[in-house]
């Protein structure tokens, strides 16, 4: 239940850093977490289920001694790539766009498909960084416990933020909110 709001709050903090806006990390994180809890809790549950099932599938494919049909592997890889491409857009737009979860999911898929080359490159880079952290987990345990997967999230936000900012006119939205 807490994964979705935490990812939204993490995206909010990183986007503030990318906009070079001053703030207090912990205070802003808690504020964004509370403000977006209702919106992001259910999508966060689905995000966790999908991510968990994809990790379990990787473990199954790696440990399987049986021949796995190529078509299933291709379908799996397409689903992983689509998930990696679209999910960051959802968490990046949640603190800024006043929409319900389903329209934001639709926006995420459209943005991912519309910027496919950029998202494929960013998604593969993020997956590579997370894979390195998982492979060297015993060595990087302390770093992973302290920082989690924030470095891949930072890289991912650096790839998607210009698109989100341009599409949703975030600066204009923030100015309108502060004027109210």
Long-range contacts (C-beta under 8 A, 24 or more apart in sequence): 1-41, 1-44, 1-45, 2-41, 2-44, 3-44, 3-45, 3-47, 3-48, 4-40, 4-41, 4-42, 4-43, 4-44, 4-45, 4-47, 4-91, 5-33, 5-34, 5-36, 5-37, 5-40, 5-41, 5-44, 6-33, 6-44, 7-40, 7-44, 7-47, 7-91, 8-32, 8-33, 8-36, 8-39, 8-40, 8-91, 8-94, 8-95, 9-33, 9-36, 9-95, 10-91, 10-150, 10-153, 11-88, 11-91, 11-92, 11-94, 11-95, 11-153, 11-157, 12-36, 12-95, 14-150, 14-153, 14-154, 14-157, 14-161, 15-92, 15-95, 15-96, 15-157, 15-161, 15-164, 15-170, 18-157, 18-158, 18-161, 19-165, 19-170, 19-171, 32-95, 35-95, 36-94, 36-95, 39-94, 39-100, 39-101, 40-91, 40-94, 40-101, 42-101, 43-90, 43-101, 43-104, 43-105, 47-87, 50-83, 51-83, 54-79, 54-80, 54-83, 80-127, 81-120, 81-123, 82-109, 82-112, 84-123, 84-124, 84-126, 84-127, 85-112, 85-113, 85-116, 85-119, 85-120, 85-122, 85-123, 86-111, 86-112, 88-122, 88-126, 88-153, 88-156, 88-157, 88-160, 89-160, 89-163, 89-164, 92-157, 92-160, 92-161, 92-164, 93-164, 93-168, 96-164, 96-168, 96-170, 96-173, 96-174, 97-168, 97-173, 107-167, 111-160, 111-163, 111-164, 111-167, 115-160, 115-163, 118-159, 118-163, 119-159, 119-160, 121-159, 122-155, 122-156, 122-159, 122-160, 123-156, 125-155, 125-156, 125-159, 126-152, 126-153, 126-155, 126-156, 129-155
